[in-house]
Amino acid sequence: MENLSTTTELTNNNCYDDNETSYDDCEIASSTNYSDNSFSYGGGGGLEISLTSFGGDEDSGIEGVLSFFINARYMIGAEAEYLKEGAITFSDPQDGPVQTTFDPSTSKTDVLQISLGLNFNF
């Protein structure tokens, strides 16, 4: 299952965000404007190659294997609706109450994910 959502934030660019707090000091307001779910399925495979092993002697407290891996996964997803930049429009306030209009885009949610890295087993 995949979820696509569009969130809008109003922030103050002239403030300091204290990293000691768990919230954004500069955020004035935020809202999730649009959200859609789609079903997905797929498969993948990969390869792991052992590079070296170390430890295992009486003097070493650590024993392990270092390996390189590469894998790929292809997920076939259904269609989902989402908002692109500029897809939210507002009516002119002089014409009466402000009306918000969404112009969603629709596309399939297929994903190809390729990963590579080092793996340390101990």
N, C-alpha and C positions, 0 to 999 in steps of 0.2 A: 504494500500500500504506500502510495506517495502522497504528499501534501504540498501544494503550491499556495503561497499566501503573499499578499502585498501589504506592507506596513508603511504608514506615513508618520514621520516624526517632525515636531516643531522644536528646534533647539536654539539656545542663546549662544552665539559664537563668541561673545565677549565675556566668558566666564571661565573659571578654573574648575576642572573636574577632579575632585579629591579621590585618588585611587584607594584610599583607606576605607571608603564607604562602598556598600554593595549596590548603590543606585547611581544613575547618571545625574550629576548635579546640574548639568547644562540642559537637560531635557525638560521642556515646558509641557508637552503633551505628545502622546502617540496613540495610534489607532490601527487595528488590522482592518483594512478596507475591503478585502476580497480574499476568499479562501476556497479551494476546491481539492477534492481527493480523487485519486485514480488508482486503479488496480494495476499491478505490474507483476511480471514473472520473468524468469530467465535462467541463465546458467553461466558457468565460467570454469576456469582451470588455471593452473599455475605450475611453477617449477621452483624448487628450492635446492640450492647447491651448497654443500658444506665447504667452508673455506678453511677452517682450522679448528682444532680442539686444544684445550689447554687445561692445566691443573691435573688432578688425578694422582699426584704424588703425595707422599706423606707430609711434606713441608707446606704444601699449598692448601689454603682453606677453601678455595673456589675451584670448582670443576665445571667446565662448560664447553659449548660448541658455538662457534660463530658461523653463520651461513648467510648467503645472499638469496633473496627471493624476488620473483616477478610473477604477477598474476593478472588476469583480465576477467571481467565479468560484463556480460551484456544483458541488460534488463529491458524487456519489451513492455512499454506502458500504454495505457489507454489515453484517450484525449482528455485534456483538462483545460479549464478556463483560468486566466490570470490577467493582471493588469500590467501593461508596460508603462514606462515613463510618458507622461502626457495623456494618459487614458482617463484621468479624472478631471472633469470640467465643472465649473460653477457658473450659474446664471448671474447676470448683472444685478447687484443689490437694488438698483434704482427701478428695476422692473417688478419689484415686490419681494416676497420671501426668497432667499437664496435657495436654488435647487441644485443638487449635486447629481451629476450624470456620470456613469461608468461606461466605458467602451471596452469590454473585455476582448482579449485575443484568445484563440483556441488553437492548440496544436497537440501532437502526440508527445508523450513523455519518455521516449526511448533514451537510454543512458548507456554509454560505454565507459567503464571505469578500468583504468590500468594502474596498477600499484607496483612499486619496486622499493626495495630497502634491505636493511640488514636485520637479522634476527639473532638474538643472543639467548640460548637456552642454558640454564644452570640448575 
